[in-house]
Amino acid sequence: MITAQELGEYALADENLFDVQTIADAMMTTGQSVTELAIRFFLNLLVCWILVQFFYYKKSRRRDYYFTFMVFSSAMLMLLYIMGNVEVGVGLTLGLFAIFGVIRYRTETVPIREMTYLFVIIALAAVNGLAPVFKLVGATSANPRYVLSAGTVGIMALSNALVVALIWVLESEKLLKHTSAKLVLYDRIDLIVPGRRQELVADLEKRVGVKISNLEIGHVDFLKDAAFIKIYYTLDKGQSGSIDTLTKAKDFVEQ
């Protein structure tokens, strides 16, 4: 049978446990929450704009992807930020990412360069949306509080800067020669045999007006005396090859 003294000890232990939980669950003020969201949002928006404006759009001139990247990055950051600050079940989390898996670009095939930029933007949104900005100090004291962690914010900014620097290096005209591919419907199928490859290249260069570095022969239609040939060539400085592989007028997106 429990005595009154033991009941008092249990009550004191429960009170101490309650105090520890209260300290551990210290909440940020409204001003701190707004500051945290503003730092995440504008840092992510700035980095995304730099990548899209000065690296992607400079060469592709695709306004449709410009809009997609900017809006997608901001929406992804807000989603990850909310998911990181509230308790969500595993089912809800999997359901949200399943929705993103179902949403696909069905109107046209997304080029590999655009897909790469999309994944980079998603990765940056995850870093900027989930990295801790405030840290808890005085957790064991009677007055726990959150303070802005300059070191964490600096590391987050450095991570973004490193990604920007990497893309700047890889997109540099001096480092890499940018190649493009053009799909050609060719009418002289007598030249597609391996023994007449030099004649084929010379004829294509004369008619297309580019210096061909490599080519691939695809579907051959002997009834129409035509063959699909994919030619590879080096782009001049500042030149774009974003629509080289389009073969139908409906696939063209007005810039």
Beta strands, then each sheet from edge to edge (+ up, - down):
strand 1: 134-137
strand 2: 145-148
strand 3: 179-186
strand 4: 212-221
strand 5: 226-234
sheet 1: 1+ 2-
sheet 2: 3+ 5- 4+
end
